């Protein structure tokens, strides 16, 4: 049985925490059309993690620190960041390049780079699990506090600004929450596959329902199901967990497209 092993218990607990957070945060990320920004944050996190090891700090704190700093900076740019795919793409490449440079100076860590890039949920320790739980709870509470102005600013930005909502502040706060979610996702699926948990379930949910609350619940449930089923399949097949989670996310999304085509597109409602 899987749960006879402590590492499997930790894996299910960690992936459950991260999946729920990623599904909920990812729903708003997709709704705001900021998925590429979220991907950029994961690459910045790679640089932070490798840089932290270089100076003798735990990788997760470097990951969180760098993603938070980058998120606040990106949020401060506000609308000026929209449509700047080239600029964000440069952030991606430069971040990966700096991360590889840090690895060059600390070759002892090079053997662990695969886990950082593609995740290693089976290697989550109890201490890391506690950190993930605290960060997850804090992020969800922060997101709950800004949900109403966030939805308003996302769906009707001009009207929201006219009503006194600070679009820049909301963007900064939201991207800070995204940064935490990205850092947590990296522990499960790695830097290169953050889209799997943060975008896949959210995009699928928005294809299946036009209700805001229903979509959020659906995204979280899909992310959770994909994470847990992926770990289960990995245990019995000995194939990588990240592969199974990615494959399940892709299958769910393709299925949702078929459902949407039959039913017809809808508009997001509260």
N, C-alpha and C positions, 0 to 999 in steps of 0.2 A: 504493500500500500504506500502511496505517495507520502501520506502524512506521518509515516513512521520516522521520517527524516526531518531534523530540525531545519535544514536549509530549505526544504520544500515548504514548510510552514511559513518561514520568513519570506519566501518568494511569493506565496499567495497573498500574504498580508501586505507586503510592499507593493505588489502590482495592483492590488485592490485599491489601496490609498491613492496611488499615482493615477490609475485609470479613471477613477471618479473625478479627481481634480482635473485631469487632462480633458475628459469629455465635456465637463461644464465650461471650463475656460476656453477650450477649443471652439465650442458653439458660438461664443461671442467673437472669437477671433475670425471665424469664417464669416459671421454676419457682418463684421466690420471690414471684410476683405483685406485683412492684414496678415494673411498666412505666410507670405514671404518674409515679412518682418520677424515673425516667430521663428522661422527657419534660420534667419541671420543671427538671432540671439543664441541659438544652439551652437553655432560655430564660434561665436564670441566666448561661450562657456567652455568650449574645448581649449581655447587659449588660456582662459582663467584657471582651468583644472591643471594643465601642464605647468603653467607658471607657478601655481601654488606649490606643486611638488618640488619645483626647482629651489624654492626658498624654504622648504621644510614644513609646509602647511598641508592639511588634509585636502585632497582634490575637490571634495564637495563644497568646501567653503570658498575656494577660488572660483569654482563654477558659479556659485550663487552670487558672489561679489561682482564678478565681471558682467554677468547677465543683468543684474540689477542696475549697475552703472550704465550699461548700454541701453537698457530699456528706458530709463529716465531721460537719457540724452535723446533717444528717438522720439519719445513722447513730447519732449520740449519743442521738437521741430514741428509738431502738429500737422496741419494740412500740407506743409511744404514737403513732407516726406512722401506723400501719396504720389504714386506713379513714377517714383524714382527707382526703377528696378535696377538700373545700371549702378547707381550709388550703393544700393543694398547688396548687389552682387559683388561689388568690390570689397564690402565689409566681409562677406563670406570668404572670399579667397584670401584676403590679407589675414584674417583671423586664423584660418587653417595653416597658412604659411608660418605665422608666428608660433602657433602651437607646435609645429614640426621643428622649428628652430629651438624651442625650449627643450624638446625631446632630445635634440642633438647634444645639448649641454648636460643632459641628465639621462644618459643611455641606460642606466639601471632600470628606469621606468618604461623603457621602450617595449618590453615584453607585455606590458599591460595596456598598451595603446588600443589593441583590438577591443577590449572590454569597454573602453571609453568611447570608441567610435560606434560600436554596435551593441553595447549594453551587456550586462551580466547579472540578470535578476537572481540567478541561483547563487550568486556570491554575496548577496546582501546580508550584512551582519545585524545583530540585534541592536547595536548602537546606531547604525545607519537607519534602521527601521524606525527607531524612536525619533530621529531627526526628521525623517520623511513625514511621520504622523503629525508632529508639531507644525512643520511648515505647511502641510496640507490643510490642517484645521485653520491656521492663521490666514492662509490664502483664501479659503472659502468664506471666512468671516469678512475679510476685506472686500471680496467680490460682492457679497451680499449687501454690504454697506453702500456700494456705488452702483448697484444694479439699475435702479430707476433712472438716474441721470445718464448712465451708460447706454441704456436702451434708447432713451430720448435722443441723445447725441448721435447714436448710430443710425437711427431710422430717419430722423428729421434734424440734421445738424444746424441748418440755418434758423429754424424756429427755436431750437434749444438755446442757441447763442443769443437770440433776441430775448428769450425769457431769462437770461442771466446765467445760463450754465456755461462754465469755463471749459471749452472743448480741449484746450491744451492741458489743463489740470486733469480732466477725466482721462485723456489719452495717456498721460504720465502714470497715473495711478493704475490704470488697466494694464499697461505694458509692464509695470512692476510685478503685478500678479502673474502675468504671462511668463515673466522671467523665472519666477519661482517654479511654475508648472514645467517650464522647459528644463530647468535644473533637475527636477524630480524625474521627468521622463527619461532623461539621459541615463539615469541609474538603471532603467528597465530596458530600453531599446537602443540606447546610445545616441550620440550626437547626430549621426547621419540619418537616423530613422525616426526622429522626433515627430515628423509628419504622420507617422503611423498611428499614434495615439491621440495627437492633438488635432489633427485635421480629418483623418479618415472617418471616425465615428461621428464627428460633428457634421461633416458634409453629408454623410449618409442620413443622419437624423433630419436635416433640413430638406432632403429629398422626400422623406416619408411623411412629414407633418409640417403644417403651416402655423401651428400653435407654439408660442414662445415657451411656455412652461412645459408643454409636452415634448418639445424639441430638446430642451435641456435635459429632461429626465431620460429621453431616448438616447441622447448622445452619451450620457454617463453610463447607462445600462449596456449599450453596445461596446463601449470601451472596456468595461468591466468583463463582459462576456468574452470578448476577443483576447484579453490578457489572460484570464483564467483558463480558457480553452487552449490557448497557445502554449501555456506552461504544461498543461496536461498532455497535449500531443507531443511536446518536446520530451517529456519524461518517458513516454512509451515508444517513441520512434528514435530517440537520440539525435534528432535533428535540432538545429539552433532554435531557441525560443523566439528570437527576434524574427526569424523567417516565418514561423507559424503565425505570429501576431500580425505581421505585414500581409501575409497571404489571406488571412481571415478578414482583415480590414478591406483589402481590395475586393474580395468576394462580396462582402456586404455592400460596398459602394456600387459595384456593378449591378447587383440585384436591385438596389434602390433606384438606379437609373431606369431599369426595366419597369419597375412599379410606377415611377413617375411618368414614364412615357405612356403607359396604359391609362393612368388616372388623369394626366394633364398637370402642368405646373401650377403652383399656388403662390400666394403672397403671404409672407410672414405676418401673423397676427398675434396680438397680445392675448 
